[in-house]
């Protein structure tokens, strides 16, 4: 029994020490999103959806919940954010080729229509981020319009 108490005490001490460390936060400027908005021109209802359901993991600007201050939760959140940005990052929109932008918008349509995004672990805590069928349609319709615009742009040879 004494061994179990020592192990539990050691784990508690480690957990307390771990609270002083954490991953780097994803706290860029909202201005990093403006080129994406200017180029893709989402209607106001889609802008609201993007802000509530997408930007935390798919931009350089994350609104962190209070529980992000708890280790190891903060590492788990950082992992989700980094993975989300790796696949689709609106803050890094400038400099991508038209082909890549078109592909990213195609993926956005697919992920939203199949209800893979936003992920369940995000909407579990952020219920306002869960998309209704009407919101899914609005986002998909907008993204398809953006893809149409990209299809009309001249392609480099």
URKA-V831186 format. One line per field, one symbol per residue. phi: phi as a letter, one per 40 degrees, with the letter a starting at -180 (. if undefined). A space follows every 50 residues. Layout:
phi=???
This chain:
phi=.cccccccccccccccccccbaccccbccdcccdccccccfccdccdccd ccbbcdbbacbbcccdcccbccdccccdcccccccccabccbccgccdcc cccccccddcccccgcbccdcccccbcccccccccdccccccccccccdc ccccccc
